[in-house]
Amino acid sequence: MKIAVIGGGAAGLMAALTAAERGDVTILERCARVGRKLSVTGNGRCNLTNLNISPEKYHGGDPGFPVPALNSFGPARTLELFRSMGLVTVAESSGRVYPLSDQAGSVVDVLRFAVAERGVSTVCSAEVRKISRRGGGFVLCYGDEQLHADRLIVAAGGPAGTRAGGTELGLELLESLGHHRTAITPSLVQLKTENTFTRPLKGVRADAAVEVVSRSGIVLARSAGEVQFTEYGLSGPAIFEVSRAAVRAEGCRVRLDFLRQMGPEELKGLLLLRRSTSLTAENLLTGVLHNKLGRTIVTCCGISLAARLSSLDDGEIEKVAGAVKRTELPVTGSLGMEGAQVTAGGIDTREFDPETLESRLVPGLFACGEVLDVDGDCGGFNLQWAWSSGYTAGRLGEKRC
């Protein structure tokens, strides 16, 4: 049996590796090499899975759709497979798992070696532009070449990360075969905000509780952790976590609590004690927050940094404490698909069997990874979906075991 895999990313490589036990596999990859997007994931470190996989970490039109694949091939089986391929990994207390080498290239390399050992043919710089049905199989056209396949796995990803090879091609190919897509938006992406507050803090990092609040005041998403300030707005893991909701909600704002371990009254009391010192307002938040962040908050509260702390009244102290606990920034956009790590939305999962990832519309056609309407939270959840769905699709219709 001849099997074609469109896409040589994480899901495609796993699908090819699994399908190689069932026939002759050829990967068609549009970029000059396989694993290009994988090689830059996690800032080049590759957070390849998370030990705390759970359904609520995933999103899409049918939140339960990824469950069978994740149950069939979860983190334990994933790490066991990578270990058998020679990859040594390390788990952090958060559950995130990285290669011990701290290099995403290590993950790409062991996958490349493994598919080659299984006899998989890899054709790079091969952008499939057309798929036709023929005799119960498929004919794939790329450049001046054609490839016939009895089974087809589409693992071409989504448009997120365009600089690393993200594309809508997989969506378009599946649409040409009768499938439908949901609305797509960037996810795990940096947010643009009103930047009067953030521009002076460019490069500063802070721990914060983060909320995305709708125009009507409803909290749409929550996270906590590292926030990075940029010239255009906000970045960092805690922002990536809530970006999906922020991108999809017009007129929303990001609410930041820079001292989540301390209540507002306790903070106010701490700051009131400082009025008995000879310090200036520049040092009101010294020892509490990053110095630059503290000075920016004081300035944004309309207080001169040169003012003596002893001259500040209760209202001014309360205002600063309030800003530490609740700074709100209107969201004006995001860095789009080019800056996004993941695509939210994709091919409608109702058109695929969740147990096998075979199309309900086109027999012999399978899809996996980001091309489907499944996206996960930040922290290795999207790569685990790639491994789980790639493995499931690569079984070519066999039920999970």
WOLIN-V263224 format. One record per backbone hydrogen bond with DSSP energy under -0.5 kcal/mol. NH is the residue of the N-H (numbers start at 1). CO is the residue of the C=O. E is the energy in kcal/mol with one decimal. If there is no record, write none. Layout:
nh->NH co->CO e->E
nh->NH co->CO e->E
This chain:
nh->3 co->24 e->-3.2
nh->4 co->151 e->-2.3
nh->5 co->26 e->-2.7
nh->6 co->4 e->-0.5
nh->6 co->153 e->-2.8
nh->7 co->5 e->-0.8
nh->7 co->28 e->-2.3
nh->9 co->155 e->-0.5
nh->13 co->9 e->-2.8
nh->14 co->10 e->-2.0
nh->15 co->11 e->-2.6
nh->16 co->12 e->-2.6
nh->17 co->13 e->-2.4
nh->18 co->14 e->-2.2
nh->19 co->15 e->-3.0
nh->20 co->16 e->-1.6
nh->21 co->18 e->-1.3
nh->22 co->19 e->-2.6
nh->23 co->19 e->-0.7
nh->24 co->1 e->-2.6
nh->25 co->23 e->-0.6
nh->26 co->3 e->-2.2
nh->27 co->121 e->-3.2
nh->28 co->5 e->-2.9
nh->29 co->27 e->-0.6
nh->29 co->123 e->-2.8
nh->35 co->8 e->-2.3
nh->36 co->33 e->-0.6
nh->39 co->35 e->-2.0
nh->40 co->37 e->-1.1
nh->41 co->37 e->-0.5
nh->41 co->38 e->-0.8
nh->43 co->40 e->-0.6
nh->44 co->40 e->-0.8
nh->45 co->42 e->-1.7
nh->46 co->41 e->-1.8
nh->48 co->46 e->-1.6
nh->48 co->97 e->-1.0
nh->49 co->97 e->-0.9
nh->51 co->95 e->-2.5
nh->53 co->50 e->-0.6
nh->57 co->54 e->-2.0
nh->58 co->55 e->-2.1
nh->59 co->375 e->-2.7
nh->65 co->62 e->-2.1
nh->67 co->64 e->-1.2
nh->70 co->66 e->-2.4
nh->71 co->67 e->-2.7
nh->72 co->68 e->-2.1
nh->73 co->69 e->-2.4
nh->78 co->74 e->-2.3
nh->79 co->75 e->-2.9
nh->80 co->76 e->-2.0
nh->81 co->77 e->-2.3
nh->82 co->78 e->-2.5
nh->83 co->79 e->-2.4
nh->84 co->80 e->-2.0
nh->85 co->81 e->-1.2
nh->86 co->83 e->-1.5
nh->87 co->82 e->-2.7
nh->88 co->86 e->-0.5
nh->90 co->98 e->-2.8
nh->92 co->96 e->-3.1
nh->95 co->92 e->-2.1
nh->97 co->49 e->-2.2
nh->98 co->90 e->-2.6
nh->99 co->45 e->-0.7
nh->99 co->46 e->-0.6
nh->100 co->88 e->-3.2
nh->102 co->99 e->-2.2
nh->104 co->44 e->-2.8
nh->106 co->103 e->-1.4
nh->107 co->103 e->-0.7
nh->107 co->104 e->-0.8
nh->108 co->104 e->-1.9
nh->109 co->105 e->-2.7
nh->110 co->106 e->-2.1
nh->111 co->107 e->-1.7
nh->112 co->108 e->-2.6
nh->113 co->109 e->-2.8
nh->114 co->110 e->-2.0
nh->115 co->111 e->-2.5
nh->116 co->112 e->-2.0
nh->117 co->113 e->-2.3
nh->118 co->114 e->-1.6
nh->119 co->116 e->-1.5
nh->120 co->115 e->-2.5
nh->121 co->25 e->-2.6
nh->123 co->27 e->-3.0
nh->124 co->122 e->-0.6
nh->125 co->31 e->-3.0
nh->126 co->29 e->-2.8
nh->127 co->125 e->-0.6
nh->128 co->126 e->-0.8
nh->129 co->141 e->-2.4
nh->130 co->141 e->-1.1
nh->132 co->139 e->-2.4
nh->134 co->137 e->-1.6
nh->137 co->134 e->-2.4
nh->138 co->149 e->-2.9
nh->139 co->132 e->-2.9
nh->140 co->147 e->-3.0
nh->141 co->130 e->-2.7
nh->142 co->140 e->-0.5
nh->142 co->145 e->-2.2
nh->143 co->127 e->-0.6
nh->145 co->142 e->-2.6
nh->147 co->140 e->-2.1
nh->149 co->138 e->-2.7
nh->150 co->2 e->-2.3
nh->151 co->2 e->-1.8
nh->152 co->364 e->-2.4
nh->153 co->4 e->-2.8
nh->154 co->152 e->-0.5
nh->154 co->366 e->-3.0
nh->155 co->6 e->-2.8
nh->155 co->153 e->-0.7
nh->161 co->337 e->-3.0
nh->162 co->337 e->-0.5
nh->164 co->161 e->-1.4
nh->165 co->162 e->-1.4
nh->166 co->161 e->-2.3
nh->167 co->158 e->-1.6
nh->172 co->168 e->-2.4
nh->173 co->169 e->-2.7
nh->174 co->170 e->-2.2
nh->175 co->171 e->-2.2
nh->176 co->172 e->-2.0
nh->177 co->173 e->-0.7
nh->177 co->174 e->-0.6
nh->178 co->175 e->-1.9
nh->179 co->174 e->-2.3
nh->182 co->346 e->-3.3
nh->185 co->344 e->-2.3
nh->187 co->342 e->-2.4
nh->188 co->240 e->-0.7
nh->191 co->234 e->-2.2
nh->192 co->333 e->-2.4
nh->193 co->232 e->-2.1
nh->194 co->330 e->-1.8
nh->199 co->195 e->-2.6
nh->201 co->198 e->-1.2
nh->202 co->199 e->-1.6
nh->203 co->229 e->-2.5
nh->204 co->201 e->-3.0
nh->206 co->227 e->-2.5
nh->208 co->225 e->-2.3
nh->209 co->257 e->-2.3
nh->210 co->223 e->-3.0
nh->211 co->255 e->-2.1
nh->212 co->221 e->-2.4
nh->213 co->211 e->-0.6
nh->213 co->253 e->-3.0
nh->214 co->218 e->-3.2
nh->217 co->214 e->-1.8
nh->220 co->212 e->-3.3
nh->220 co->218 e->-0.6
nh->221 co->212 e->-1.0
nh->223 co->210 e->-2.2
nh->225 co->208 e->-2.2
nh->227 co->206 e->-3.0
nh->228 co->235 e->-2.8
nh->229 co->204 e->-2.5
nh->230 co->233 e->-2.5
nh->234 co->191 e->-2.4
nh->235 co->228 e->-2.8
nh->238 co->226 e->-2.1
nh->239 co->226 e->-0.5
nh->239 co->236 e->-0.8
nh->240 co->236 e->-2.4
nh->241 co->237 e->-1.9
nh->242 co->238 e->-0.7
nh->242 co->239 e->-0.6
nh->243 co->239 e->-1.0
nh->243 co->240 e->-0.7
nh->244 co->240 e->-0.6
nh->246 co->242 e->-2.0
nh->247 co->243 e->-2.9
nh->248 co->244 e->-1.2
nh->249 co->245 e->-0.7
nh->249 co->246 e->-0.7
nh->250 co->248 e->-0.7
nh->252 co->249 e->-1.2
nh->253 co->213 e->-2.1
nh->254 co->329 e->-2.8
nh->255 co->211 e->-3.2
nh->255 co->253 e->-0.5
nh->256 co->327 e->-3.0
nh->257 co->209 e->-2.4
nh->258 co->256 e->-0.6
nh->258 co->324 e->-2.9
nh->262 co->259 e->-1.9
nh->267 co->263 e->-2.2
nh->268 co->264 e->-2.5
nh->269 co->265 e->-2.4
nh->270 co->266 e->-2.1
nh->271 co->267 e->-2.4
nh->272 co->268 e->-2.4
nh->273 co->269 e->-1.5
nh->274 co->270 e->-0.6
nh->274 co->271 e->-0.7
nh->275 co->272 e->-1.4
nh->276 co->273 e->-1.4
nh->277 co->274 e->-1.7
nh->281 co->307 e->-2.9
nh->282 co->305 e->-1.9
nh->283 co->280 e->-2.1
nh->284 co->281 e->-1.8
nh->286 co->283 e->-1.0
nh->287 co->289 e->-0.6
nh->288 co->285 e->-2.1
nh->289 co->285 e->-2.2
nh->294 co->290 e->-3.0
nh->295 co->291 e->-2.5
nh->296 co->292 e->-2.1
nh->297 co->293 e->-2.3
nh->298 co->294 e->-2.2
nh->299 co->295 e->-2.5
nh->300 co->296 e->-2.6
nh->301 co->297 e->-1.1
nh->302 co->299 e->-2.1
nh->303 co->298 e->-1.7
nh->307 co->304 e->-1.4
nh->309 co->279 e->-2.4
nh->311 co->308 e->-1.8
nh->312 co->309 e->-1.5
nh->317 co->313 e->-2.0
nh->318 co->314 e->-2.6
nh->319 co->315 e->-2.0
nh->320 co->316 e->-2.0
nh->321 co->317 e->-2.5
nh->322 co->318 e->-2.4
nh->323 co->319 e->-1.9
nh->324 co->320 e->-2.2
nh->325 co->321 e->-1.8
nh->326 co->322 e->-1.6
nh->327 co->256 e->-2.3
nh->328 co->326 e->-0.5
nh->329 co->254 e->-2.5
nh->331 co->252 e->-2.2
nh->332 co->192 e->-2.4
nh->333 co->192 e->-1.3
nh->335 co->190 e->-1.7
nh->339 co->335 e->-1.1
nh->339 co->336 e->-0.7
nh->340 co->336 e->-1.3
nh->341 co->187 e->-1.0
nh->341 co->188 e->-1.5
nh->342 co->187 e->-1.8
nh->344 co->185 e->-3.1
nh->344 co->342 e->-0.5
nh->347 co->371 e->-2.8
nh->348 co->180 e->-3.1
nh->351 co->348 e->-1.5
nh->352 co->349 e->-1.8
nh->353 co->358 e->-2.5
nh->354 co->352 e->-0.6
nh->356 co->353 e->-0.8
nh->357 co->353 e->-3.8
nh->359 co->365 e->-3.4
nh->360 co->351 e->-3.2
nh->361 co->351 e->-0.6
nh->365 co->362 e->-1.8
nh->366 co->152 e->-2.8
nh->367 co->357 e->-1.7
nh->368 co->154 e->-1.9
nh->371 co->368 e->-0.7
nh->372 co->369 e->-1.5
nh->373 co->347 e->-2.1
nh->374 co->372 e->-2.5
nh->375 co->59 e->-1.9
nh->377 co->57 e->-1.9
nh->381 co->377 e->-0.6
nh->382 co->377 e->-0.5
nh->384 co->380 e->-1.7
nh->385 co->381 e->-1.7
nh->386 co->382 e->-1.9
nh->387 co->383 e->-2.5
nh->388 co->384 e->-3.0
nh->389 co->385 e->-3.0
nh->390 co->386 e->-2.3
nh->391 co->387 e->-2.4
nh->392 co->388 e->-2.2
nh->393 co->389 e->-2.9
nh->394 co->390 e->-2.3
nh->395 co->391 e->-0.6
nh->395 co->392 e->-1.0
nh->396 co->393 e->-2.0
nh->398 co->395 e->-1.2
